[in-house]
């Protein structure tokens, strides 16, 4: 693995949050080391992909060997961040010898910047299990999707292009 600008090592806590009301929410991972706290902002789909990958990896690992640790809940929320940035890319991995998941986040690249990640942390299987459940809850708490066009339904109404070929409000 390449060197990270901010390497938090094995975190003491990791959490997923959505800030704002449905339709205008912003998503972030909050990672805490023993000495620092980071907020990594990302798109909803990026967060959902992290959750999906963790679920898949945990299933595979649980089939190979029983989980060594119980689920680990995150610490209470904080707003004091030592690092806060928007991730353009997320990289995930599993360090087999340490039995830890690696999460790397890359800030949008600027001219002349290196290809090294901006942030990296490691989480145990118990933390990964709790995080995957939290991500599922955060992502599913948003707006419902229209069954016809798969677009989010706003509380003010929904104009569905697939409803009988007309752009009229769909009663869904």
N, C-alpha and C positions, 0 to 999 in steps of 0.2 A: 504494500500500500504506500502511496505517496504521502509526503509530510503534509499535515494540515496546518493552516495558519493559526487556527484555534482548536487544539486537541484537548477535549475534555476527559479523555480516558474513559474508564467505566463510570457511568453516571450514578448518582445517588437517587435521582428521580428523573422520569421522563413522562410527559403528558401531551395530549392533543387537545386543542381548543378551537372553538369558533367564536369570533367576536362580531356582534351586530345581529340584526334581525334577518330572518330568512330572505334571500334574494339580494341581500347586501352584506353578507357575512364575509369575514376574512379568516383565513385558517392558518394555524401555526402549531409547530412542535415547541414545547418548552423543555429544555434539558438543563439539569443542574448537576454540576460537579461538586466536590467538597468546598470549592472556593469561588465558583462563578455560576452565572445563570444566563442562558441564551434563549432567544426567541427566533425561530427560523420560520419566516412567513412563506406560504406556498399556495398554489392553486388547490382547490378542493379535490380535483382529480389526482394530483400528486399525493395528497394525504391518503386518499382512498387506495391508491396503488401501494403505498407503504403498508397499509393494513392488510390488503389482499396478499402481498408477498409474505408478510409475517405469519398469517394464518396458514398458508401453504407450507412454509418452512417448518413451522411448529408441528404440523401434522406429520411431515416426513421425519422430523427428529424424534417425535414421540413414538413413531412406529419402530425406529431403529433402537432407541434406548429410552427408558422412562425419564420423565422430567426430574432433574435433580433439585429443583427448588419450587416453592409455592409461588402463586401469583403475587406480585409486588405492586401495591397501589402507589400512585404518585403522591408527592407532598402537596400541601395546600397551594392554591394559586398565588402568584406574586406578580408585581408589575415592575420590579427592580431588575433590569437586565443589564448585564455587562456587555452583551453582544446582541444585536438585533439587525437582521437583514432579510431581504427577499431572495429565496433560492430560485435559480433558473434551472438547476439540475439537482437530482438526488441520486446517490449511488448507495446500494445496499449490499451487504455481504455477511458471511458467517465465518468467524475465525474458529475453525474446528478444534485446534489444540487448546484454546482458551474457553471454548463452549460459549462464545459471546457473539451477538449480532453487532455488525458495524453499520452505522448510519453516517453518510458523508453528504454534505450540502455544498453546492457551488454557487457563489454569488455571480450575478451577471458579469461576464468577462469584459474588461476594459482593455484597450490597446496596450500591449506590452506586459500584461499580467501573465503570471504563470498558470499552468494547468492544474496546480495543486488545489485541493478542496479548501474552502474558507473555514469549514467546521467539520469536526469528526467526533463521534462518541461511540461508546460500546455499551450494550445493555445485555443483561442476562435473560435467560428464558422466561423467568417469572415476570420480569419487567416487560418483555416482548408480548407475553400473553395478555397482560393487563392493558398494554398500549393498543394491541389489535382490537380488543373489545371496546376501548374508549373511542378509537377511530371509527369503528362501525357505528357507535351511538352518535358521534358528532356528525358524521356524514349523512346518516339517515334522518337526522332531525331537521333537515332542510325542506324545501318545497317539494311537494309531490310532483311526479312526472305525468304528463298527459299520456294516456294509454294509446292515443292515435299517432301523435307526432314525437313523443319522447322528449318534449321540451318542458321546462319547469312551469308550473302553474302559479301565477302571481296571485296574492290575496285579493287584488283589485279586479281580477278576471283574467281570462286567457283567450287569445285569438289563435285558433288552431287552423293552420293551412290545410290540414287533411280532412277537416270535417265537411264532407260532401263537396269537396273541391272549392269551397268558399272560405274567405277569411272572416268568419263570424265567430262570435264567442262560443266556446264549447262548454256545455253543461256537464262537467266531469267532477 
